[in-house]
């Protein structure tokens, strides 16, 4: 009985966490203008909230409380879009700006600085895509391939719009999903403009540090769910 009480306490903890956070919709910006590092933090918070929901649901199943069936696939997509797709959009814009500068000015006194930013942005983009594809449940979806491939903004939008039109008579949810992905990408892309002064090296360092906190939180969620599972298994199958 005591073991089950401990398990229920864990579930209650995640209910409190659920009430304290929110993913909302696929909308990325919480206000008119946000700093890119703030957007990254918001994206990781939404991913953490996803794991909060998953853990609470898992614990409920272990407790055999027969919770209502939950489909978190759309929630997962929105959280992933708010972090990874938004950031890919931002990095695509940084890379495009750097390449445009190099094409126009060549090797002048600023070239080394721009080249360093271009290299850092390209490396971070590859890492973000790798993290996205390793974490998502849908790595082979056409809309994910379209957003992660090396192509221009116009080419990406053309491909994604064609996917929406292709699914127009087949899947309303698919069209909504792709629309949210486009929105997240565009929000990230427009965050970088002529007035943007954010050092991409700082952005890369921030992503790395924030990711460490996210991985720690994700691991804690998994460990809590496994702890509850072990507690209840021990209660149901006591040692002889």
Buried (B, 14 or more C-beta within 10 A) or exposed (E): EEBEEBBBEBBEBBBEBBEEEEBEEBBBBEEEEBEBBBBBBBBBBBBBBBBBBBBBBBBBBBBEEEEEEEEBEBBBBBBBBBBBBBBBBBBBBBBBBBBEBBEEEEEEEEBEEBBEBBEBBBEBBEBBBEBBBEBBEBEEBBBBEBBBEEBEBEEBBEBBBEBBEBBEEEEEEBBBBBBBBBBBBBBBBEBBEEEBEBEBEEBBBBBEEBBEEBEEBBEEBBEBBEBBBEBBEEBEEEEE
